[in-house]
Amino acid sequence: MFCLTGTDRRGSSRGALYLGVFSLLLVLTTGDRSCQAQTGHILDAVGAVNQSMGGAGTALPLDSIGALHWNPASISALPGSEIGFAFMGMAPITRLSSRVDAGAFGPGMPAQTWEGTTTSDSEITPIPTMAVVHHVEDSPWTFGLGGFAIGGFGVNLPVTNANPLLSPPPAQGGVGYGGVYSQFQQMQFCPTAARRFGDGWSIGFAPTINWASLAVDPLGVAVPNANGVYPSAAHGDATWGLGYQVGLMHESYETGWNWGFSYKSPQWFQPFKFNSRDALGAARQLEFNLDYPAIMSLGVAYQGFGAVKIAADVRYIDYAHTDGFRGVGFNTNGSIKSFGWESIWVASIGTEITLTDNLQWRFGYTYNESPITNRTMFYGAPAPALTQHHLSTGFTRTLANTWTCTFAYHMGLRGEVTGSWWHPTLGRMQGTHVTGSLATHSLIGGIARRF
């Protein structure tokens, strides 16, 4: 339908742009948007190219997807207009272990040490991504539109007496939560404008439009029912949110050094509202404010080696001042204040090596602090954001001059945190332990066309 001839290149560019916008809407409204995220509940990278670099890209735009997500100014530095698609399959391995020492709750309670480990029944999660960037001819302006899965979490841990923390609640004869289920998904759309100035400087801005859905059972941030059991929010809700992103980039054509900075504001969401029931089965409505944290990114890249490009990013993710994450422990009414996560630093480094004119190899490493500590592990069963070390690699093959095909692999090394159980009135419970662990494996494929 959009064929390129020697006399219709401009029409083809417009056609590819329209196709990109249409495809963006199609992919992002029909795809499964759930994901088990990496740096906290935030994906450490987007798309196949950016993932193969370990997420580094604030100062080194290699494709439209990574550029739009990490630094809106960097789309000016792409070599041409581009439309790109990517698809990830992520397999999380989530485990929850707990132990109650003999006599921890009083003489003979329990009579002997009670411990067990349970693996979440989590399936491979599909994650689609799409972006389009258009350089305006004979103009310093570049425009883009992206849609990404930017974060999420999910577990499916059954009720079981083989694991004390997953045994039925005290009102039902156990000592734990009962089963734990969660499904949280976040998508972001970013219409972007960037302007190139003299001496290699570019600035960019993007309003961000967000969609999220959440289901949790039990919902610990709610006041317990009269029987002491936390209500269910398994009948999930979806909300919309708004924010913005600004970026700055400088390219030094003489030295080969690039610098980039971006700030993604908090993404302010409407409250999630859930239809639930109390202990007698009467209707009860629950509410939870859960925003997306602000992210500051600083990047540097060097392209002076010819066939080798190196990029490094440092990010600060401000969980501690974000609704839904700030505040640790219980309120006086027995509800949990929040997830209680700490703000974290993230560092990533990636390298691209051009092996031939048509083949690039990339590899990257990312490290992040854990937002979950020994103090907050007890509250983290629905969202075990525990991986800290990430390895990535991938290849890009150029096909027919303007088409590229990329495949990448990502591994989140197993992360683990151990803490104690906590009680609304008794505080830390001696003789109790809870351990969460998470590892991830992902395969990502992507195609792109430059026009």
Buried (B, 14 or more C-beta within 10 A) or exposed (E): EBEBEEEEEEEBBEBBBEBBBEBBBEBBEEBEBBBBBBBBBBBBBBBBBBBBBBBBBBBBBBBBBBBBBBBBBBBBBBEEBBBBBBBBEBBBBBBBBBBBBBBBBEEEEBEEEBBBEBEBEBEEBBBBBBBBBBBEEEEEEBBBBBBBBBBBBBBBBBBBBEBBBBBBBEEEEBBBBBBBBBBBBBBBBBBBBBBBEEEBBBBBBBBBBBBBBBBBBBBBBBBBBEEEBBBBBBEBBEBEBBBBBBBBBBBBEEEBBBBBBBBBBBBBBEBBEBEBEBBEEEEBEBEBBBBBBBBEBBBBBBBEEEEEBBBBBBBBBBBBEBBBBBBBBBEEEBBBBBBBBBBBEBBBBBBBBBEEEEEBBBBBBBBBBBBBBEBBBBBBBBBBBBBBEBBBBBBBEBEEEBEBBBBBBBBBEBBBBBBBBBEBEEEEBEBBBBBBBBBBBBBBBBBBBBB
